[in-house]
Amino acid sequence: MFERLRDRGFDIMVRNHAEAILSVDFPAQTAELVDALLRVSIPAEELIASGGGEAKSTQRLRRELDQAGWRKHNFRIETTVDGIPLGDGTSHEIDHIRRAPAGTLALEIEWNNKDPFFDRDLENFQRLHGQRIISAGIIVTRGAALQSTMTLRIEQVLRGAGIADEAPLRAMGMKDRTTRQRDYVRRAMEAGADFPTAFARMFTADKFGPATTHWIKLEDRIKRGVGSPCPLLLIGLPPSAIAGPEVAPPDTDPSLFS
């Protein structure tokens, strides 16, 4: 079912018979999801934008899914006795759900959050599946190759635009840098790096660093059994999700530099 995604470089992992369930009970809904993901194209300049609220890159993906019929939903679960609520209800807000005659799919987007959000998502899926509310859970995040090339993509944007200092970056939506961030860039440039290289390393380490939501962090949770036995489809966005020329993954992930 996911060969088109794999051919485009997406990371795909299925657990607990999710592929069998999706192929038999949700073929049309899965095709909608695949088509929506293949349409995602994030301008590389948006990687630098860091204003308040949800990132434009996440908004783009949400719009694609919303237009395909995957809508936000808040599940409210309450215990009742003889029809009387006991007042111990819980809520589970899900980024996107898709209902079908055979059941309901739940999907969360974790483009760039703190990595403990994966625990929240997977544990929610586990509870909702255990109560027969959803048939499978899906998480979309940054793939391994996209994560490892993030610094180079940002450097590519700066170099291509001829940006040699911070001033033009404000027009791209970047918030003011902290003293620590400016000092890092200054020291790196004094040591021989140019501005695109120095800035890209610091910016990526801060915004898209190892403690954020990306494929390896998600894979770690799955290996530990978080979310089981809920059927799971896990999707990592590839470098091709970012518009513009792709760059080869480095031998060492530059986002780990500090």
TASULTA-V936270 format. One line per field, one symbol per residue. ss: DSSP state (h for helix, s for strand, l for the rest). phi: phi as a letter, one per 40 degrees, with the letter a starting at -180 (. if undefined). psi: psi as a letter, one per 20 degrees, with the letter a starting at -180 (. if undefined). A space follows every 10 residues. Layout:
ss->???
phi->???
psi->???
This chain:
ss->llhhhhhlll sssssllhhh hhhhhlhhhh hhhhhhhhhl lslhhhhlll lllllhhhhh hhhhhhhlll ssssssslls sllsslllls ssssssssss llssssssss lllslhhhhh hhhhhhhhhh lllllsssss sslhhhhhlh hhhhhhhhhh llllllhhhh hhllllllhh hhhhhhhhhh llllhhhhhh hhhhhhhlll lslshhhhhh hhhlllllll lsssssslhh hsllllllll lllhhhll
phi->.bccccccgc cbbbbfgccc cccccbcccc cdcdcccccc abddccccca ccgccdcccc cccdcccchc bcabcbbbcb bfgbccgbcb bbcbdabbca dcibbbbbbb cabccccccd ccccddcccc cgcbcabbbb acccccccbc cccccccccc cgcbacdccc ccgccdccdd cccccccccc chcccdcccc cccccccbcc cbcadcccdd ccccgcgccc cbbbbbccdc ccchccbccc cbccccca
psi->hjhhghhjjq pppqqlkhhg ghhghlgghh hggggghhip oophhihhpk rrapqhgghg hggggghjjo qqqopppqpq okjoqijkqq qoppgpqoqr hibpqppppm gnrqhihggg ghhgggghgh jkhqhqqppp aprghggijg ghgggggggh ikpjrhgihh ijjprqqrgg ghhgggghhh iiqrgggggg gggghghkah jrorghhghg ghhijpiqkp ppppppprhi ipqrpqqqpr hpoiiiq.
